[in-house]
C-alpha cells in the first residue's frame, strides 16, 4: 500500500514536471512581457534594465528553476487579466465546476445502473432495445450539441404548428409537442448560498438548482450511454458465470441473485472505467461551461487562452494534472479494496 | 493470386469477389438492414461532401456571392423563406445547403486525415512495443497510459490551445486543417498502440513468427509483413470508432474556437457560429449542421458496432 502510493507519487511528479516544462516553454514564445509593461517612450536601455532585473535574460534552465521553486510553494504568478494570484482565481472558479461534475455524476449513477441492469436481464425486451438504440444515438451526439438542443427546447421554447389547428386533436398535438422554454440557461443564477470561504453553492436554493439542471444534464448525456452499455455488457457476462447459475440452482430469489450476487461483480470494471471517465468529464466541462456560460474553471481556461493569460493557463494545466492523478489513484485504491485479488504493488494493470 | 473474375465456380482459386461473396462478413451484411442503411447513408454523405463544388448552388468561399442582406433566412418549410436558399441562410448570408456540404467535406477530411495519422503512429509504436518488448515497451506504454489518463479530448484541447497561443490566430487559422489533423492524430494514437500491442503479444509466440525468425529475416520485416497482417481485424474495428471520434473531436475544437475559422467552416464551426444566433430564433443555422453531424457520426458508429460483432476481436475495454 505504502509502496503503491510512493510509486504513484513518483508518477505524479513526473507528469507534473512534463506539464510544467511544456507550459513554461511556451511562455517564451508569447511576446515580450516588458513591452506589455512599459509605455512606448521608454528607451531601449531602460527596457534592458527591467529585463535584467526580472531575470528575463537568464538562461532557460535558470528561469525554469526559479519558476519551479515558486510553483512548488504554490505561487504560479499573477494573472494578467484578473491582476491577482492565478491560484486564487482558480480557487474561486473551482467550486462551480465541481458542483457541475457532482450533479452530472449523480445523474449518471442514478440512471445508468437500473437501465444497464434491466437491459442485461431482459436483453430482448423492446424496452431494452429502445434503451440501447437511444444510447448509441446519445454517444453520437457531441456534448455541446446536446446542450444547444436542450437550450432550444427548455430555455427558448419550441412552437409546433405541424398539425392542422382546426381539429381538436391537431391543436392538442401542437400543444403537446410545443414547449414553453422558461428554464434558465445562462450562468449560475442570483440565489447562491455561501457555504465556506469562496464556495457558493447552487445546491441549496430552488433558483440555484434550476440553473444547474440543464448544464448537468448535458454533461451527463455524454457519459450516460457509455455507462449503460458498459454495465449491460459486464452484467450479461456475469450472468453467464458458474456462480450465478449455482445461486440460481440453490433457489435464491432472482432479485437477490441479480442485485446481490451479480451486480457486485459487475461493478468492478465499472469502477475502473468510471473513475477514469470522471476525470474525463473535466475535459467536457470546458464545452458545457462554454455553452451555458457557467462560471467554472473550463470557461475561465478558455477565456485565459483567448486573452493569452499565461500564468492562468499554466496553473489551470497544473491543477487539472493534479485532479487527474488524484482521481486515478483513488480509483486504483477503491479497486484494490473491493477486489482483494488485485495487488497494488505488483505489476500495474 | 490471379484476377480472373469470370471463373464459373470455386473449383479454381477463388477470385477476390468470390471470396467476399462466400465470406461470413457478406452473409451478415446481407441480413443486417441497419448496417446496409448506415453504409448507404455514409457513402451518400461522403460522395455529396466531396462533390460539393458540383452540388452546391453557390460557392460559400467566394465572398462575391455572399449578400449580407439575405442573412438569417429560414429554411423552405417556414414562412418567409427565399426560394433561392432551400435550407435558409446563415448570419453572413451564405446559403446553408452549400455551406453544410462544404463543411461536411472539411469535417470528413480532418476526420480521415487524423485517423490515418493515428493509425500510422499507433500501429508503428504498438508493433514495436509488442514485438520488441523490454524497455521500448515500458517507455511507449507508460507514455500511452499517461496520455490516456488525461483523456484524448483534454489533450487535444490543451495542445490546440497552446499551439494557437504560440503561433497566433492568423497563422493557426491559415493552416487549421493540417493543425487539426496533427493535434487529433497526436492525441489519439494510444488507442491504436494498445490494441495493436495486445494482438501482437498474442501473435508473437506463434510458430510462423518463429519460422520467419529462423529464416533470418530482420525484425522490421517480420513485424510489418508477418505479424501486422494478422492484427488487422481489431485495427479495422477501432478505425470506424476512431473516425467517429475524430469527427466529434474536430467539431468540439472548432466549437471552442480552436479549429476551423468561420471563413472555411467545418460542421463544428458552423454550429458555433449559429449558436450565437439561437436566442434570436434562428435555430436552423446551428441545428441543421448539428443534425448532419449527428447523422454522419451515428452511421459510422452503427457500422462500427456491426463490424465489431462480425469480426469479434477481443478488444481492449475502455
HADDOCK unambig.tbl for C-alpha pairs under 7 A between the chains (distance, minus, plus):
assign (segid A and resid 26 and name CA) (segid B and resid 166 and name CA) 6.48 0.50 0.50
assign (segid A and resid 29 and name CA) (segid B and resid 166 and name CA) 5.74 0.50 0.50
assign (segid A and resid 30 and name CA) (segid B and resid 166 and name CA) 5.73 0.50 0.50
assign (segid A and resid 137 and name CA) (segid B and resid 298 and name CA) 6.27 0.50 0.50
assign (segid A and resid 140 and name CA) (segid B and resid 294 and name CA) 5.93 0.50 0.50
assign (segid A and resid 140 and name CA) (segid B and resid 297 and name CA) 5.54 0.50 0.50
assign (segid A and resid 140 and name CA) (segid B and resid 298 and name CA) 5.12 0.50 0.50
assign (segid A and resid 141 and name CA) (segid B and resid 294 and name CA) 5.55 0.50 0.50
assign (segid A and resid 142 and name CA) (segid B and resid 248 and name CA) 6.25 0.50 0.50
assign (segid A and resid 145 and name CA) (segid B and resid 290 and name CA) 6.61 0.50 0.50
assign (segid A and resid 156 and name CA) (segid B and resid 279 and name CA) 6.88 0.50 0.50
assign (segid A and resid 273 and name CA) (segid B and resid 318 and name CA) 6.22 0.50 0.50
assign (segid A and resid 276 and name CA) (segid B and resid 149 and name CA) 6.69 0.50 0.50
assign (segid A and resid 280 and name CA) (segid B and resid 150 and name CA) 6.86 0.50 0.50
assign (segid A and resid 280 and name CA) (segid B and resid 151 and name CA) 5.37 0.50 0.50
assign (segid A and resid 283 and name CA) (segid B and resid 153 and name CA) 6.50 0.50 0.50
assign (segid A and resid 283 and name CA) (segid B and resid 154 and name CA) 4.94 0.50 0.50
assign (segid A and resid 305 and name CA) (segid B and resid 161 and name CA) 6.46 0.50 0.50
assign (segid A and resid 305 and name CA) (segid B and resid 165 and name CA) 6.77 0.50 0.50
assign (segid A and resid 308 and name CA) (segid B and resid 165 and name CA) 6.38 0.50 0.50
assign (segid A and resid 324 and name CA) (segid B and resid 150 and name CA) 6.50 0.50 0.50
